[in-house]
Amino acid sequence: MPGQTVEAGQGLIGTARSERDGTLIFAPAAGTVVAQLEWETTQSIPLAETLPQLTGTNKANYRLFFAGHSAALSPSAPERDGLYRTRHLQLEVFGLPLPCAVEETTYYGQQQETLYRTEAQALTLARLQGLRALHDAFPDADILARREACTVQEETLHYNAVYTVAADICT
């Protein structure tokens, strides 16, 4: 019935059937339960943030794999935490695959840079992160209303939003 509340773990919809000995067996109903609820999110977005940025330089390394063995075809790249992509290439002759493969690993150069955001950009990013979190919690939610508050303190935008949504609460 509209307006009723339930506690966590309490059954919302279902039926009970009686065994031959009189024991009641609860059977939940199939379907969905859509409820209107308030969901809150808080995001903090720095207006200046130091992040690794691509420099445009890269280095590729190649390894040959054949019969359970491998051999470096180029000098190895420095071991570091960074951005890299590895792909495996099947070698062919006249369209027929050879029993070996080449692994290509490309390392992309990065350096730390400070990125600056305007308050409008930070607010847009905070809203996006809040909507992503809402979608993670309730993928099918219909947004009915939004109340938001936003302040800037110590070069950080603090965003709080309360969404009123209609969502399936049984998934």
C-alpha positions in Angstrom: 0.0 0.0 0.0 1.3 3.5 -0.7 2.8 5.2 2.3 3.9 2.1 4.2 7.5 1.7 5.3 9.5 -1.5 5.8 12.7 -2.3 7.6 15.8 -3.8 6.0 15.3 -7.5 5.3 11.6 -7.3 5.7 9.6 -8.9 2.8 7.7 -6.5 0.7 5.7 -8.7 -1.6 5.1 -12.4 -1.4 2.8 -15.2 -0.5 2.8 -18.0 2.0 1.7 -21.5 1.3 0.9 -24.2 3.9 2.7 -27.5 4.0 0.7 -30.7 4.9 1.8 -30.3 8.5 0.6 -26.7 8.7 4.0 -25.0 8.4 3.8 -21.8 6.4 6.4 -21.4 3.7 7.1 -17.8 2.5 7.6 -17.4 -1.2 8.7 -14.1 -2.6 6.9 -12.8 -5.6 8.6 -12.3 -9.0 8.7 -8.8 -10.4 9.9 -5.4 -9.3 9.2 -3.0 -6.5 9.5 0.6 -7.5 9.9 3.1 -4.7 10.3 6.8 -4.5 13.3 7.7 -2.4 15.9 10.3 -1.7 19.5 9.5 -2.5 22.4 11.8 -1.5 25.9 12.2 -2.9 28.8 14.4 -1.8 31.8 15.2 -4.2 34.9 17.2 -3.6 36.7 18.4 -6.7 40.1 20.3 -6.5 40.4 23.4 -8.6 44.1 22.7 -9.2 45.3 19.1 -9.5 48.7 17.6 -10.4 48.2 14.7 -12.8 50.4 12.7 -15.2 50.1 14.1 -18.8 51.3 12.5 -22.0 54.4 14.2 -23.5 54.1 12.8 -27.0 57.1 10.6 -26.7 56.9 6.8 -26.8 59.2 3.8 -27.0 58.3 0.3 -28.4 59.9 -3.0 -27.3 59.5 -6.3 -29.2 59.8 -9.9 -28.0 59.7 -13.0 -30.1 57.9 -16.1 -28.7 58.7 -19.4 -30.3 58.4 -23.0 -29.0 58.0 -21.9 -25.4 61.0 -19.6 -25.5 61.2 -15.8 -25.8 63.9 -13.5 -27.0 64.1 -9.7 -26.8 64.3 -8.1 -30.3 64.9 -4.6 -28.9 66.4 -3.2 -25.7 64.0 -3.3 -22.8 62.3 -0.1 -21.6 62.9 1.2 -18.2 60.8 -0.4 -15.5 58.4 2.2 -14.2 54.7 2.8 -13.5 53.4 4.4 -16.5 51.1 4.1 -19.4 51.8 1.2 -21.8 49.9 -1.0 -24.3 50.9 -4.5 -25.2 49.7 -6.3 -28.3 50.5 -9.7 -29.8 51.2 -10.0 -33.5 50.8 -13.4 -35.3 53.4 -13.7 -38.0 52.3 -15.0 -41.4 53.9 -16.2 -44.7 51.6 -16.1 -47.7 48.6 -15.9 -45.4 49.6 -19.0 -43.3 50.4 -18.5 -39.6 53.9 -19.3 -38.4 54.3 -21.1 -35.0 55.7 -17.9 -33.4 54.4 -14.5 -32.3 55.8 -11.1 -31.6 54.8 -9.1 -28.6 54.9 -5.3 -29.0 54.8 -3.2 -25.9 54.7 0.6 -26.4 55.5 2.8 -23.5 54.1 6.4 -23.5 56.1 9.2 -21.9 54.4 11.2 -19.1 55.2 14.0 -16.9 53.4 15.6 -13.9 51.5 18.8 -14.8 49.2 21.0 -12.7 45.7 21.3 -14.3 43.5 24.2 -13.4 39.7 24.0 -13.5 37.2 26.8 -13.3 34.4 26.6 -10.7 32.0 25.9 -13.6 34.1 23.0 -14.8 34.5 21.6 -11.3 30.8 21.8 -10.7 30.1 19.9 -14.0 32.6 17.2 -13.1 31.0 16.9 -9.6 27.6 16.5 -11.1 28.9 13.9 -13.5 30.5 11.9 -10.7 27.3 12.1 -8.6 25.2 10.9 -11.6 27.6 8.0 -12.2 27.3 7.0 -8.5 23.5 7.2 -8.7 23.6 5.0 -11.8 25.8 2.5 -10.0 23.4 2.4 -7.1 20.2 2.4 -9.1 20.7 1.8 -12.8 17.1 2.2 -13.7 16.3 5.3 -11.6 14.1 8.0 -12.9 15.2 11.4 -11.5 12.2 13.3 -10.2 14.0 16.2 -8.5 17.4 17.4 -7.4 18.5 19.8 -4.6 22.1 20.8 -4.6 24.5 22.9 -2.6 28.0 24.0 -3.7 30.8 25.8 -1.8 34.4 26.5 -2.6 36.9 26.3 0.3 40.7 26.1 0.1 40.8 25.7 -3.7 38.3 22.7 -3.5 34.7 22.7 -4.7 32.4 20.8 -2.3 29.2 19.6 -3.9 26.3 18.0 -2.2 23.1 16.8 -4.1 20.0 15.1 -2.9 18.1 13.3 -5.7 14.5 12.3 -5.4 14.2 9.2 -7.6 11.8 6.4 -8.5 13.8 3.2 -8.7 13.5 -0.6 -8.5 14.7 -1.3 -4.9 14.7 -5.1 -5.3 17.6 -5.6 -7.6 
